[in-house]
Amino acid sequence: MKDFRNTFVVVLITLATSLTVSGQRKITFTPQWTAQSQFAGYYAAEELGYYDEAGLDVTIVHPSTSNSAINRLKDGTSDFVTMQMQQAMIEIDKGHKVINILQTMQNASLQIMPRHEGITSLDDLKGKRVGIWKVGFGDYALMADKERNLEIEWIPFVQNINLFISGVIDATLATSYNELLQIKAAGYDISAAIPMANEGYNFPEDGLYVSEVLFRKEQETVKAFTEASRKGWEWVERHPDEALEIVMKQVMENHVATNRAHQKWMLEEVIRLNIDMQTGTATYSLRPEQVKALNDLMIRHKLITRTISPETLTGK
């Protein structure tokens, strides 16, 4: 009986610490990278009080190089995170059940930016040295390499375009909302970039995810956070100039080395990527055929081992 009472007290303490004095549910949210316009909708939801109105006390904690957003979701230090859809499928395949509750980016941002004029297509990359992030995000390019037998020599980098600028590589992977804009600022003609979306790899990227345990256990909390986050993104679409100010506030508070012009370009591109090309609007949801197509592709390339249905990914 004593052991039961002790366990009951621990449960009560755990529940109490998840609430603020005002009765709001405490939430920790972690986007997958440092503070930038990529996450403008979540910053807006916090700044404009949408989370407060939903009964949530949200703290935004950006990841570190040693502790990623996915790791924070796994160990329970974050309740909600953002990640790309192919990352989510890999996690599910490993046995870590995550649920997509809001899909922001409907299009692939991945580009291959050549440094030489002679590279105008994927086939021109055969045998070339191409920069790729150490932390991943280059799956589409790796799959294209195998499918076309390009024999690319992949050169890893952390997060900047130094390898590209120095000329030690022939091309680099870049997102259209970040590295490509850095290359543009360095004086290069980015119209030469090869979008992976045009090469048959136009799949949704960033989405909002939660563990299946929390998804099932606290449905009202999940619903409240999802709706408030969507409200934030919808506001950003209508008020990009004001949204930029909110982003810059986050940038300064988190001591991120960037500038207003870059974040403005990024915000414009992120808003574009959020638009579903089929409907012409930001739907904030996944289409079943998108999930199936990417799932089949990843199975074929042995990135995952089993079928992950739209129902599994979205918890429906």
CORNOR-V991635 format. One record per backbone hydrogen bond with DSSP energy under -0.5 kcal/mol. CO is the residue of the C=O (numbers start at 0). NH is the residue of the N-H. Records with the same first field share a line. If there is no record, write none. Layout:
CO=NH, NH
This chain:
0=4
1=5
2=6
3=7
4=8
5=9
6=10
7=11
8=12
9=13
10=14
11=15
12=16
13=17
14=17
15=18
17=25
19=22
23=19, 25
24=56
26=28, 58
27=78, 79
28=60
29=81
30=62
35=38
36=39
38=41, 42
39=43
40=44
41=45
42=46
43=47
44=49, 50
45=48
48=52
49=53
50=55
51=54
54=24
55=57
56=26
58=28, 60
59=61
63=66
66=63
67=71
68=72
69=73
70=74
71=75, 76, 77
78=210
79=29
80=208
82=206
83=87
84=88
85=89
86=90
87=91
88=92
89=93
90=95
91=94
94=96
95=97
96=211
98=100, 209
101=103, 207
103=105
104=204
108=175
109=195
110=112, 173
111=113, 193
112=171
115=118
117=119
120=123
121=124
122=125
124=127
127=129, 152
128=169, 170
129=154
130=172
131=156
132=135
137=141
138=142
139=143
140=144
141=145
142=146
143=147
144=149
145=148
149=126
151=153
152=129
153=155
154=131
156=133
160=164
161=165
162=166, 167, 168
163=166
169=114, 115
170=130
171=112
173=110
174=177, 179
177=180, 181
178=182
179=183
180=184
181=185
182=187
183=186
187=189
188=191
189=192
192=194
193=111
194=197
195=198, 200
196=199
200=202
204=84
205=103, 104
206=82
207=100, 101
208=80
209=98
210=214
211=215
212=216
213=217
217=221
218=222
219=223
220=224
221=225
222=226
223=227
224=228
225=229
226=230
227=231
228=232
229=233
230=234
231=235
232=236
233=237
234=238
238=242
239=243
240=244
241=245
242=246
243=247
244=248
245=249
246=250
247=251
248=252
249=253
250=255
251=254
255=257
258=262
259=263
260=264
261=265
262=266
263=267
264=268
265=269
266=270
267=271
268=272
269=273
271=274
272=105, 106
274=276
275=279, 280
280=275, 282
283=102
286=289, 290
287=291
288=292
289=293
290=294
291=295
292=296
293=297
294=298
295=299
296=300
297=302, 303
298=301
306=308
308=312
309=313
310=314, 315
312=99
